[in-house]
Amino acid sequence: MNYTIIDKETWPRREFFEHYTSAVPCTYSITLKLDITNILDKGLRFYPTILYLLTQTVNEHEQFRMAFRENGELVMYSNMEPCYTIFHKETETFSNIWSSYSPDYNVFLNNYDEDMRKYGSIETFSAKPDTPENSFTVSMLPWATFEGFNLNITNFNYLIPIFTMGKYYQDNSRFYMPIAIQVHHGVCDGFHVCSFINNLQQKIYKL
């Protein structure tokens, strides 16, 4: 894990960061729909493919790689790993598992499959131990299609984005999936979220 320590004295975003962490502490969420038709038409495995594309896009946007470390340092990680939920039908509970990201799609699928084999049946909150600090959270709610989703985070020092996805649906010949993105305004503005989602959508179109 590598990171760059942000020098807030010379950081161009300093004024905005201080405003949204001190004067007006502020997180926000935005819910959009992704056209996922290409994933389904190509018969790709849905959940790991979405995790792969999300992580690839997160690693291309520095605003989605910002965090406070335990010692209080503000840093930008060089890369992020996905930490995602899996559901246990028998007990109606969930667990978190993280997988090592690789830019090679097949390598990532192998990492995902191995983690699911080892930890997929363990019914604890963190099924796979040693979640890295440079990880972001992904949740899946495949039981409902939502138009809005909001997390109430009281810790305004949490800068890492959180993604929540819902049940996909068909509209004419296309398939869409709702995705909610929760971010901290101190490091991420609306422009950055829109740039992120447009980048992610283009990756799906190009599959």
MARMARVEX-733954 format. One record per atom (N, C-alpha, C): residue number from 1; residue in one letter; atom name; z, y, x. Coordinates in steps of 0.05 Angstrom, whole numbers, plus 5000, padded with zeros to 4 digits. Layout:
% MARMARVEX-733954
(r NUM,a,CA,(Z,Y,X));
...
% end
This chain:
% MARMARVEX-733954
(r 1,m,N,(5000,4976,5017));
(r 1,m,CA,(5000,5000,5000));
(r 1,m,C,(5000,5025,5017));
(r 2,n,N,(4980,5042,5013));
(r 2,n,CA,(4978,5067,5028));
(r 2,n,C,(4980,5090,5008));
(r 3,y,N,(4989,5113,5018));
(r 3,y,CA,(4991,5136,5001));
(r 3,y,C,(4990,5161,5018));
(r 4,t,N,(4985,5184,5005));
(r 4,t,CA,(4985,5210,5018));
(r 4,t,C,(5007,5226,5005));
(r 5,i,N,(5025,5238,5022));
(r 5,i,CA,(5046,5255,5012));
(r 5,i,C,(5034,5282,5005));
(r 6,i,N,(5039,5292,4980));
(r 6,i,CA,(5028,5317,4972));
(r 6,i,C,(5046,5340,4982));
(r 7,d,N,(5035,5358,4996));
(r 7,d,CA,(5049,5382,5005));
(r 7,d,C,(5047,5403,4982));
(r 8,k,N,(5068,5406,4967));
(r 8,k,CA,(5066,5423,4943));
(r 8,k,C,(5063,5452,4951));
(r 9,e,N,(5070,5460,4975));
(r 9,e,CA,(5068,5488,4983));
(r 9,e,C,(5039,5496,4986));
(r 10,t,N,(5022,5477,4994));
(r 10,t,CA,(4993,5484,4998));
(r 10,t,C,(4975,5470,4977));
(r 11,w,N,(4987,5456,4959));
(r 11,w,CA,(4971,5441,4939));
(r 11,w,C,(4959,5461,4919));
(r 12,p,N,(4933,5460,4915));
(r 12,p,CA,(4920,5479,4896));
(r 12,p,C,(4930,5477,4868));
(r 13,r,N,(4942,5454,4861));
(r 13,r,CA,(4952,5450,4834));
(r 13,r,C,(4981,5457,4830));
(r 14,r,N,(4993,5468,4851));
(r 14,r,CA,(5022,5473,4850));
(r 14,r,C,(5031,5489,4826));
(r 15,e,N,(5018,5510,4818));
(r 15,e,CA,(5027,5527,4796));
(r 15,e,C,(5027,5511,4770));
(r 16,f,N,(5006,5495,4765));
(r 16,f,CA,(5004,5479,4741));
(r 16,f,C,(5026,5457,4741));
(r 17,f,N,(5029,5444,4764));
(r 17,f,CA,(5048,5423,4767));
(r 17,f,C,(5077,5432,4761));
(r 18,e,N,(5084,5455,4772));
(r 18,e,CA,(5111,5466,4768));
(r 18,e,C,(5115,5474,4739));
(r 19,h,N,(5094,5485,4726));
(r 19,h,CA,(5096,5493,4698));
(r 19,h,C,(5102,5469,4680));
(r 20,y,N,(5086,5447,4685));
(r 20,y,CA,(5088,5424,4667));
(r 20,y,C,(5109,5403,4675));
(r 21,t,N,(5123,5409,4697));
(r 21,t,CA,(5146,5391,4704));
(r 21,t,C,(5173,5406,4702));
(r 22,s,N,(5172,5433,4703));
(r 22,s,CA,(5197,5448,4702));
(r 22,s,C,(5199,5467,4678));
(r 23,a,N,(5180,5485,4676));
(r 23,a,CA,(5181,5505,4654));
(r 23,a,C,(5177,5492,4627));
(r 24,v,N,(5156,5476,4625));
(r 24,v,CA,(5149,5463,4600));
(r 24,v,C,(5142,5434,4606));
(r 25,p,N,(5162,5416,4611));
(r 25,p,CA,(5156,5388,4617));
(r 25,p,C,(5139,5376,4595));
(r 26,c,N,(5117,5364,4603));
(r 26,c,CA,(5097,5357,4582));
(r 26,c,C,(5081,5332,4590));
(r 27,t,N,(5082,5312,4573));
(r 27,t,CA,(5063,5290,4574));
(r 27,t,C,(5046,5291,4549));
(r 28,y,N,(5023,5279,4548));
(r 28,y,CA,(5007,5278,4524));
(r 28,y,C,(4990,5253,4524));
(r 29,s,N,(4980,5247,4500));
(r 29,s,CA,(4962,5223,4498));
(r 29,s,C,(4937,5231,4483));
(r 30,i,N,(4916,5217,4488));
(r 30,i,CA,(4891,5221,4474));
(r 30,i,C,(4880,5193,4467));
(r 31,t,N,(4871,5190,4442));
(r 31,t,CA,(4860,5165,4433));
(r 31,t,C,(4830,5168,4429));
(r 32,l,N,(4814,5150,4441));
(r 32,l,CA,(4785,5151,4439));
(r 32,l,C,(4775,5123,4432));
(r 33,k,N,(4749,5121,4427));
(r 33,k,CA,(4738,5095,4423));
(r 33,k,C,(4717,5089,4444));
(r 34,l,N,(4718,5065,4455));
(r 34,l,CA,(4699,5056,4475));
(r 34,l,C,(4678,5038,4462));
(r 35,d,N,(4653,5042,4469));
(r 35,d,CA,(4632,5025,4460));
(r 35,d,C,(4632,5001,4479));
(r 36,i,N,(4641,4978,4469));
(r 36,i,CA,(4644,4954,4486));
(r 36,i,C,(4623,4933,4480));
(r 37,t,N,(4602,4941,4466));
(r 37,t,CA,(4581,4923,4458));
(r 37,t,C,(4570,4907,4481));
(r 38,n,N,(4566,4919,4504));
(r 38,n,CA,(4555,4906,4527));
(r 38,n,C,(4572,4883,4537));
(r 39,i,N,(4598,4887,4536));
(r 39,i,CA,(4617,4866,4545));
(r 39,i,C,(4613,4841,4527));
(r 40,l,N,(4612,4845,4501));
(r 40,l,CA,(4609,4823,4482));
(r 40,l,C,(4581,4810,4484));
(r 41,d,N,(4561,4827,4485));
(r 41,d,CA,(4533,4816,4486));
(r 41,d,C,(4528,4799,4510));
(r 42,k,N,(4541,4806,4532));
(r 42,k,CA,(4537,4791,4557));
(r 42,k,C,(4555,4767,4559));
(r 43,g,N,(4573,4763,4539));
(r 43,g,CA,(4591,4740,4539));
(r 43,g,C,(4612,4741,4561));
(r 44,l,N,(4619,4765,4570));
(r 44,l,CA,(4639,4768,4591));
(r 44,l,C,(4667,4763,4579));
(r 45,r,N,(4685,4754,4595));
(r 45,r,CA,(4713,4750,4587));
(r 45,r,C,(4726,4777,4582));
(r 46,f,N,(4734,4782,4558));
(r 46,f,CA,(4740,4809,4549));
(r 46,f,C,(4764,4822,4564));
(r 47,y,N,(4787,4810,4563));
(r 47,y,CA,(4811,4823,4574));
(r 47,y,C,(4809,4828,4604));
(r 48,p,N,(4803,4807,4620));
(r 48,p,CA,(4801,4812,4649));
(r 48,p,C,(4779,4831,4656));
(r 49,t,N,(4757,4831,4641));
(r 49,t,CA,(4735,4850,4647));
(r 49,t,C,(4744,4879,4642));
(r 50,i,N,(4759,4884,4620));
(r 50,i,CA,(4769,4910,4614));
(r 50,i,C,(4789,4918,4636));
(r 51,l,N,(4806,4900,4644));
(r 51,l,CA,(4826,4906,4666));
(r 51,l,C,(4812,4913,4691));
(r 52,y,N,(4791,4898,4698));
(r 52,y,CA,(4775,4904,4722));
(r 52,y,C,(4763,4932,4721));
(r 53,l,N,(4750,4938,4699));
(r 53,l,CA,(4736,4964,4697));
(r 53,l,C,(4756,4987,4696));
(r 54,l,N,(4779,4983,4682));
(r 54,l,CA,(4800,5004,4682));
(r 54,l,C,(4810,5010,4710));
(r 55,t,N,(4816,4988,4725));
(r 55,t,CA,(4826,4992,4752));
(r 55,t,C,(4806,5005,4770));
(r 56,q,N,(4781,4996,4768));
(r 56,q,CA,(4760,5008,4784));
(r 56,q,C,(4758,5038,4779));
(r 57,t,N,(4760,5046,4753));
(r 57,t,CA,(4758,5074,4746));
(r 57,t,C,(4783,5090,4755));
(r 58,v,N,(4807,5078,4751));
(r 58,v,CA,(4831,5091,4760));
(r 58,v,C,(4830,5097,4790));
(r 59,n,N,(4819,5079,4805));
(r 59,n,CA,(4818,5082,4834));
(r 59,n,C,(4797,5103,4843));
(r 60,e,N,(4781,5112,4824));
(r 60,e,CA,(4761,5132,4830));
(r 60,e,C,(4771,5160,4822));
(r 61,h,N,(4794,5162,4809));
(r 61,h,CA,(4804,5188,4799));
(r 61,h,C,(4832,5193,4810));
(r 62,e,N,(4835,5212,4828));
(r 62,e,CA,(4860,5217,4841));
(r 62,e,C,(4882,5225,4822));
(r 63,q,N,(4875,5238,4799));
(r 63,q,CA,(4895,5247,4780));
(r 63,q,C,(4910,5223,4767));
(r 64,f,N,(4898,5199,4769));
(r 64,f,CA,(4909,5175,4757));
(r 64,f,C,(4924,5158,4777));
(r 65,r,N,(4927,5169,4802));
(r 65,r,CA,(4941,5155,4823));
(r 65,r,C,(4965,5170,4834));
(r 66,m,N,(4975,5189,4819));
(r 66,m,CA,(4997,5206,4828));
(r 66,m,C,(5024,5194,4818));
(r 67,a,N,(5045,5198,4834));
(r 67,a,CA,(5071,5188,4826));
(r 67,a,C,(5093,5200,4844));
(r 68,f,N,(5117,5200,4833));
(r 68,f,CA,(5141,5205,4849));
(r 68,f,C,(5151,5178,4860));
(r 69,r,N,(5156,5177,4886));
(r 69,r,CA,(5169,5153,4897));
(r 69,r,C,(5199,5155,4892));
(r 70,e,N,(5213,5134,4898));
(r 70,e,CA,(5242,5133,4894));
(r 70,e,C,(5257,5155,4910));
(r 71,n,N,(5246,5162,4933));
(r 71,n,CA,(5259,5182,4950));
(r 71,n,C,(5251,5211,4941));
(r 72,g,N,(5237,5213,4919));
(r 72,g,CA,(5229,5240,4909));
(r 72,g,C,(5203,5251,4919));
(r 73,e,N,(5190,5237,4938));
(r 73,e,CA,(5164,5246,4948));
(r 73,e,C,(5143,5245,4926));
(r 74,l,N,(5127,5266,4925));
(r 74,l,CA,(5104,5266,4907));
(r 74,l,C,(5080,5255,4924));
(r 75,v,N,(5068,5234,4914));
(r 75,v,CA,(5047,5221,4930));
(r 75,v,C,(5023,5215,4913));
(r 76,m,N,(5001,5210,4927));
(r 76,m,CA,(4977,5200,4914));
(r 76,m,C,(4971,5173,4928));
(r 77,y,N,(4972,5152,4913));
(r 77,y,CA,(4966,5125,4924));
(r 77,y,C,(4936,5123,4930));
(r 78,s,N,(4930,5107,4950));
(r 78,s,CA,(4902,5103,4957));
(r 78,s,C,(4888,5084,4937));
(r 79,n,N,(4904,5067,4925));
(r 79,n,CA,(4893,5049,4905));
(r 79,n,C,(4915,5040,4886));
(r 80,m,N,(4908,5030,4863));
(r 80,m,CA,(4927,5022,4842));
(r 80,m,C,(4920,4993,4834));
(r 81,e,N,(4941,4979,4825));
(r 81,e,CA,(4938,4952,4815));
(r 81,e,C,(4945,4951,4785));
(r 82,p,N,(4931,4935,4769));
(r 82,p,CA,(4937,4934,4740));
(r 82,p,C,(4962,4916,4734));
(r 83,c,N,(4979,4926,4717));
(r 83,c,CA,(5002,4911,4706));
(r 83,c,C,(4998,4910,4676));
(r 84,y,N,(4994,4886,4665));
(r 84,y,CA,(4985,4884,4638));
(r 84,y,C,(5002,4865,4621));
(r 85,t,N,(5001,4868,4595));
(r 85,t,CA,(5018,4852,4578));
(r 85,t,C,(5002,4827,4569));
(r 86,i,N,(5017,4805,4565));
(r 86,i,CA,(5007,4781,4552));
(r 86,i,C,(5027,4774,4530));
(r 87,f,N,(5016,4762,4509));
(r 87,f,CA,(5032,4756,4485));
(r 87,f,C,(5039,4726,4483));
(r 88,h,N,(5064,4720,4475));
(r 88,h,CA,(5073,4693,4471));
(r 88,h,C,(5074,4688,4441));
(r 89,k,N,(5056,4673,4430));
(r 89,k,CA,(5054,4669,4401));
(r 89,k,C,(5079,4655,4389));
(r 90,e,N,(5089,4636,4404));
(r 90,e,CA,(5111,4621,4393));
(r 90,e,C,(5136,4638,4388));
(r 91,t,N,(5142,4656,4406));
(r 91,t,CA,(5166,4672,4404));
(r 91,t,C,(5160,4701,4396));
(r 92,e,N,(5135,4708,4393));
(r 92,e,CA,(5126,4735,4386));
(r 92,e,C,(5139,4756,4405));
(r 93,t,N,(5138,4749,4431));
(r 93,t,CA,(5147,4767,4452));
(r 93,t,C,(5124,4771,4471));
(r 94,f,N,(5128,4789,4491));
(r 94,f,CA,(5108,4794,4511));
(r 94,f,C,(5120,4794,4538));
(r 95,s,N,(5103,4791,4558));
(r 95,s,CA,(5110,4793,4586));
(r 95,s,C,(5091,4811,4601));
(r 96,n,N,(5100,4821,4623));
(r 96,n,CA,(5083,4837,4641));
(r 96,n,C,(5075,4820,4665));
(r 97,i,N,(5049,4821,4671));
(r 97,i,CA,(5039,4808,4695));
(r 97,i,C,(5021,4828,4710));
(r 98,w,N,(5023,4828,4736));
(r 98,w,CA,(5005,4845,4752));
(r 98,w,C,(4986,4827,4768));
(r 99,s,N,(4963,4837,4774));
(r 99,s,CA,(4944,4822,4790));
(r 99,s,C,(4932,4841,4812));
(r 100,s,N,(4926,4829,4835));
(r 100,s,CA,(4914,4845,4856));
(r 100,s,C,(4885,4852,4849));
(r 101,y,N,(4879,4877,4852));
(r 101,y,CA,(4852,4886,4846));
(r 101,y,C,(4834,4881,4870));
(r 102,s,N,(4809,4873,4864));
(r 102,s,CA,(4788,4872,4884));
(r 102,s,C,(4763,4885,4872));
(r 103,p,N,(4748,4900,4888));
(r 103,p,CA,(4723,4911,4877));
(r 103,p,C,(4702,4889,4871));
(r 104,d,N,(4707,4865,4882));
(r 104,d,CA,(4689,4842,4875));
(r 104,d,C,(4699,4831,4849));
(r 105,y,N,(4682,4832,4828));
(r 105,y,CA,(4690,4823,4802));
(r 105,y,C,(4699,4794,4801));
(r 106,n,N,(4685,4777,4814));
(r 106,n,CA,(4693,4748,4814));
(r 106,n,C,(4719,4743,4829));
(r 107,v,N,(4724,4758,4850));
(r 107,v,CA,(4750,4755,4864));
(r 107,v,C,(4772,4764,4845));
(r 108,f,N,(4768,4786,4831));
(r 108,f,CA,(4789,4795,4813));
(r 108,f,C,(4794,4775,4791));
(r 109,l,N,(4772,4763,4780));
(r 109,l,CA,(4775,4743,4759));
(r 109,l,C,(4792,4719,4770));
(r 110,n,N,(4787,4711,4795));
(r 110,n,CA,(4802,4690,4807));
(r 110,n,C,(4832,4697,4809));
(r 111,n,N,(4837,4722,4817));
(r 111,n,CA,(4864,4731,4819));
(r 111,n,C,(4878,4731,4792));
(r 112,y,N,(4864,4740,4772));
(r 112,y,CA,(4874,4740,4745));
(r 112,y,C,(4880,4712,4735));
(r 113,d,N,(4861,4694,4739));
(r 113,d,CA,(4865,4666,4730));
(r 113,d,C,(4888,4653,4744));
(r 114,e,N,(4891,4658,4770));
(r 114,e,CA,(4913,4646,4785));
(r 114,e,C,(4940,4657,4775));
(r 115,d,N,(4941,4683,4769));
(r 115,d,CA,(4966,4695,4759));
(r 115,d,C,(4973,4684,4731));
(r 116,m,N,(4953,4681,4715));
(r 116,m,CA,(4957,4670,4688));
(r 116,m,C,(4967,4641,4690));
(r 117,r,N,(4956,4626,4708));
(r 117,r,CA,(4964,4598,4712));
(r 117,r,C,(4993,4596,4721));
(r 118,k,N,(5001,4613,4739));
(r 118,k,CA,(5028,4612,4751));
(r 118,k,C,(5049,4625,4732));
(r 119,y,N,(5041,4647,4719));
(r 119,y,CA,(5062,4663,4705));
(r 119,y,C,(5057,4666,4675));
(r 120,g,N,(5034,4657,4665));
(r 120,g,CA,(5027,4662,4637));
(r 120,g,C,(5046,4650,4617));
(r 121,s,N,(5061,4629,4624));
(r 121,s,CA,(5079,4616,4605));
(r 121,s,C,(5108,4623,4609));
(r 122,i,N,(5113,4641,4628));
(r 122,i,CA,(5141,4650,4634));
(r 122,i,C,(5148,4672,4614));
(r 123,e,N,(5168,4667,4598));
(r 123,e,CA,(5175,4687,4577));
(r 123,e,C,(5198,4705,4586));
(r 124,t,N,(5192,4722,4605));
(r 124,t,CA,(5210,4743,4613));
(r 124,t,C,(5195,4769,4614));
(r 125,f,N,(5209,4791,4614));
(r 125,f,CA,(5196,4817,4613));
(r 125,f,C,(5176,4820,4636));
(r 126,s,N,(5184,4814,4661));
(r 126,s,CA,(5167,4815,4684));
(r 126,s,C,(5162,4786,4693));
(r 127,a,N,(5141,4774,4683));
(r 127,a,CA,(5136,4746,4689));
(r 127,a,C,(5129,4741,4718));
(r 128,k,N,(5114,4760,4730));
(r 128,k,CA,(5107,4758,4758));
(r 128,k,C,(5125,4778,4773));
(r 129,p,N,(5140,4769,4793));
(r 129,p,CA,(5159,4787,4807));
(r 129,p,C,(5144,4806,4825));
(r 130,d,N,(5161,4825,4835));
(r 130,d,CA,(5152,4843,4856));
(r 130,d,C,(5128,4861,4848));
(r 131,t,N,(5130,4872,4824));
(r 131,t,CA,(5110,4890,4815));
(r 131,t,C,(5108,4914,4834));
(r 132,p,N,(5084,4919,4846));
(r 132,p,CA,(5082,4941,4866));
(r 132,p,C,(5086,4968,4853));
(r 133,e,N,(5096,4987,4869));
(r 133,e,CA,(5100,5014,4858));
(r 133,e,C,(5074,5027,4852));
(r 134,n,N,(5052,5019,4865));
(r 134,n,CA,(5026,5031,4860));
(r 134,n,C,(5012,5014,4838));
(r 135,s,N,(5025,5012,4815));
(r 135,s,CA,(5013,4997,4793));
(r 135,s,C,(5014,5015,4768));
(r 136,f,N,(4996,5010,4749));
(r 136,f,CA,(4995,5024,4724));
(r 136,f,C,(4996,5004,4701));
(r 137,t,N,(5005,5013,4678));
(r 137,t,CA,(5010,4995,4656));
(r 137,t,C,(4987,4994,4636));
(r 138,v,N,(4980,4970,4627));
(r 138,v,CA,(4960,4966,4606));
(r 138,v,C,(4972,4949,4584));
(r 139,s,N,(4970,4958,4559));
(r 139,s,CA,(4980,4942,4537));
(r 139,s,C,(4956,4937,4518));
(r 140,m,N,(4957,4913,4505));
(r 140,m,CA,(4936,4906,4486));
(r 140,m,C,(4949,4900,4459));
(r 141,l,N,(4938,4913,4438));
(r 141,l,CA,(4947,4908,4411));
(r 141,l,C,(4923,4898,4395));
(r 142,p,N,(4917,4872,4397));
(r 142,p,CA,(4892,4862,4385));
(r 142,p,C,(4895,4856,4355));
(r 143,w,N,(4917,4865,4342));
(r 143,w,CA,(4921,4859,4314));
(r 143,w,C,(4914,4882,4296));
(r 144,a,N,(4908,4905,4307));
(r 144,a,CA,(4902,4929,4290));
(r 144,a,C,(4884,4948,4305));
(r 145,t,N,(4866,4960,4289));
(r 145,t,CA,(4850,4982,4300));
(r 145,t,C,(4863,5008,4293));
(r 146,f,N,(4871,5024,4312));
(r 146,f,CA,(4885,5049,4307));
(r 146,f,C,(4868,5073,4314));
(r 147,e,N,(4874,5095,4302));
(r 147,e,CA,(4860,5120,4307));
(r 147,e,C,(4877,5139,4324));
(r 148,g,N,(4903,5133,4326));
(r 148,g,CA,(4921,5149,4343));
(r 148,g,C,(4944,5132,4352));
(r 149,f,N,(4953,5137,4376));
(r 149,f,CA,(4976,5122,4387));
(r 149,f,C,(4990,5140,4407));
(r 150,n,N,(5017,5141,4405));
(r 150,n,CA,(5032,5159,4422));
(r 150,n,C,(5057,5145,4432));
(r 151,l,N,(5062,5147,4458));
(r 151,l,CA,(5087,5137,4470));
(r 151,l,C,(5106,5160,4473));
(r 152,n,N,(5131,5156,4467));
(r 152,n,CA,(5151,5177,4470));
(r 152,n,C,(5166,5172,4496));
(r 153,i,N,(5158,5186,4517));
(r 153,i,CA,(5170,5182,4544));
(r 153,i,C,(5189,5206,4549));
(r 154,t,N,(5214,5199,4553));
(r 154,t,CA,(5234,5220,4558));
(r 154,t,C,(5237,5227,4587));
(r 155,n,N,(5227,5210,4605));
(r 155,n,CA,(5228,5215,4634));
(r 155,n,C,(5203,5230,4642));
(r 156,f,N,(5206,5256,4645));
(r 156,f,CA,(5183,5273,4652));
(r 156,f,C,(5175,5271,4682));
(r 157,n,N,(5189,5254,4697));
(r 157,n,CA,(5181,5249,4724));
(r 157,n,C,(5162,5225,4727));
(r 158,y,N,(5155,5213,4704));
(r 158,y,CA,(5136,5190,4705));
(r 158,y,C,(5108,5201,4703));
(r 159,l,N,(5093,5199,4724));
(r 159,l,CA,(5067,5211,4726));
(r 159,l,C,(5044,5191,4722));
(r 160,i,N,(5049,5166,4725));
(r 160,i,CA,(5028,5146,4724));
(r 160,i,C,(5018,5142,4696));
(r 161,p,N,(4992,5140,4692));
(r 161,p,CA,(4980,5136,4665));
(r 161,p,C,(4987,5110,4653));
(r 162,i,N,(4988,5109,4627));
(r 162,i,CA,(4992,5084,4611));
(r 162,i,C,(4969,5081,4592));
(r 163,f,N,(4958,5058,4590));
(r 163,f,CA,(4935,5052,4573));
(r 163,f,C,(4943,5032,4551));
(r 164,t,N,(4936,5039,4526));
(r 164,t,CA,(4941,5021,4504));
(r 164,t,C,(4915,5016,4489));
(r 165,m,N,(4907,4991,4486));
(r 165,m,CA,(4882,4984,4473));
(r 165,m,C,(4887,4970,4447));
(r 166,g,N,(4869,4973,4427));
(r 166,g,CA,(4872,4961,4401));
(r 166,g,C,(4850,4941,4395));
(r 167,k,N,(4850,4932,4370));
(r 167,k,CA,(4831,4912,4361));
(r 167,k,C,(4803,4925,4358));
(r 168,y,N,(4783,4912,4369));
(r 168,y,CA,(4756,4924,4367));
(r 168,y,C,(4744,4917,4340));
(r 169,y,N,(4724,4933,4333));
(r 169,y,CA,(4712,4931,4307));
(r 169,y,C,(4682,4936,4309));
(r 170,q,N,(4667,4928,4288));
(r 170,q,CA,(4638,4931,4288));
(r 170,q,C,(4630,4955,4270));
(r 171,d,N,(4612,4971,4280));
(r 171,d,CA,(4600,4992,4264));
(r 171,d,C,(4570,4990,4267));
(r 172,n,N,(4557,4981,4246));
(r 172,n,CA,(4528,4973,4247));
(r 172,n,C,(4524,4952,4269));
(r 173,s,N,(4508,4958,4289));
(r 173,s,CA,(4503,4938,4309));
(r 173,s,C,(4520,4941,4334));
(r 174,r,N,(4539,4960,4334));
(r 174,r,CA,(4555,4966,4358));
(r 174,r,C,(4584,4958,4353));
(r 175,f,N,(4598,4952,4375));
(r 175,f,CA,(4626,4945,4374));
(r 175,f,C,(4642,4966,4390));
(r 176,y,N,(4664,4974,4378));
(r 176,y,CA,(4681,4995,4389));
(r 176,y,C,(4710,4986,4391));
(r 177,m,N,(4724,4996,4412));
(r 177,m,CA,(4752,4990,4415));
(r 177,m,C,(4767,5016,4419));
(r 178,p,N,(4789,5020,4404));
(r 178,p,CA,(4806,5044,4409));
(r 178,p,C,(4822,5040,4435));
(r 179,i,N,(4824,5062,4449));
(r 179,i,CA,(4841,5062,4473));
(r 179,i,C,(4856,5088,4474));
(r 180,a,N,(4882,5086,4478));
(r 180,a,CA,(4899,5110,4480));
(r 180,a,C,(4907,5113,4510));
(r 181,i,N,(4906,5137,4520));
(r 181,i,CA,(4912,5143,4547));
(r 181,i,C,(4935,5163,4548));
(r 182,q,N,(4958,5155,4559));
(r 182,q,CA,(4982,5172,4562));
(r 182,q,C,(4983,5182,4590));
(r 183,v,N,(4985,5208,4594));
(r 183,v,CA,(4985,5220,4620));
(r 183,v,C,(5006,5243,4622));
(r 184,h,N,(5011,5252,4646));
(r 184,h,CA,(5029,5274,4650));
(r 184,h,C,(5012,5299,4656));
(r 185,h,N,(5018,5320,4641));
(r 185,h,CA,(5002,5345,4643));
(r 185,h,C,(5005,5358,4671));
(r 186,g,N,(5027,5351,4685));
(r 186,g,CA,(5031,5363,4711));
(r 186,g,C,(5010,5355,4731));
(r 187,v,N,(4998,5332,4727));
(r 187,v,CA,(4978,5322,4746));
(r 187,v,C,(4951,5317,4734));
(r 188,c,N,(4949,5318,4707));
(r 188,c,CA,(4924,5310,4694));
(r 188,c,C,(4919,5327,4669));
(r 189,d,N,(4897,5341,4669));
(r 189,d,CA,(4890,5358,4647));
(r 189,d,C,(4870,5343,4628));
(r 190,g,N,(4864,5356,4606));
(r 190,g,CA,(4845,5344,4587));
(r 190,g,C,(4818,5339,4600));
(r 191,f,N,(4809,5356,4617));
(r 191,f,CA,(4784,5353,4631));
(r 191,f,C,(4783,5327,4647));
(r 192,h,N,(4806,5321,4660));
(r 192,h,CA,(4807,5297,4677));
(r 192,h,C,(4807,5272,4660));
(r 193,v,N,(4820,5272,4637));
(r 193,v,CA,(4820,5249,4619));
(r 193,v,C,(4792,5244,4609));
(r 194,c,N,(4778,5265,4601));
(r 194,c,CA,(4751,5263,4591));
(r 194,c,C,(4732,5253,4613));
(r 195,s,N,(4735,5262,4637));
(r 195,s,CA,(4719,5253,4659));
(r 195,s,C,(4724,5223,4664));
(r 196,f,N,(4749,5215,4662));
(r 196,f,CA,(4757,5187,4666));
(r 196,f,C,(4743,5170,4645));
(r 197,i,N,(4746,5177,4620));
(r 197,i,CA,(4736,5160,4598));
(r 197,i,C,(4705,5159,4599));
(r 198,n,N,(4692,5181,4606));
(r 198,n,CA,(4663,5181,4609));
(r 198,n,C,(4654,5162,4631));
(r 199,n,N,(4669,5163,4653));
(r 199,n,CA,(4663,5145,4676));
(r 199,n,C,(4666,5116,4668));
(r 200,l,N,(4688,5110,4654));
(r 200,l,CA,(4693,5083,4645));
(r 200,l,C,(4671,5073,4626));
(r 201,q,N,(4663,5091,4607));
(r 201,q,CA,(4642,5083,4588));
(r 201,q,C,(4616,5078,4602));
(r 202,q,N,(4609,5094,4622));
(r 202,q,CA,(4584,5089,4637));
(r 202,q,C,(4585,5062,4651));
(r 203,k,N,(4608,5054,4661));
(r 203,k,CA,(4610,5029,4675));
(r 203,k,C,(4604,5006,4655));
(r 204,i,N,(4614,5009,4631));
(r 204,i,CA,(4609,4988,4610));
(r 204,i,C,(4579,4987,4603));
(r 205,y,N,(4567,5011,4601));
(r 205,y,CA,(4538,5011,4594));
(r 205,y,C,(4521,4998,4616));
(r 206,k,N,(4531,5000,4641));
(r 206,k,CA,(4515,4990,4664));
(r 206,k,C,(4520,4961,4671));
(r 207,l,N,(4537,4948,4656));
(r 207,l,CA,(4544,4920,4662));
(r 207,l,C,(4518,4902,4661));
% end
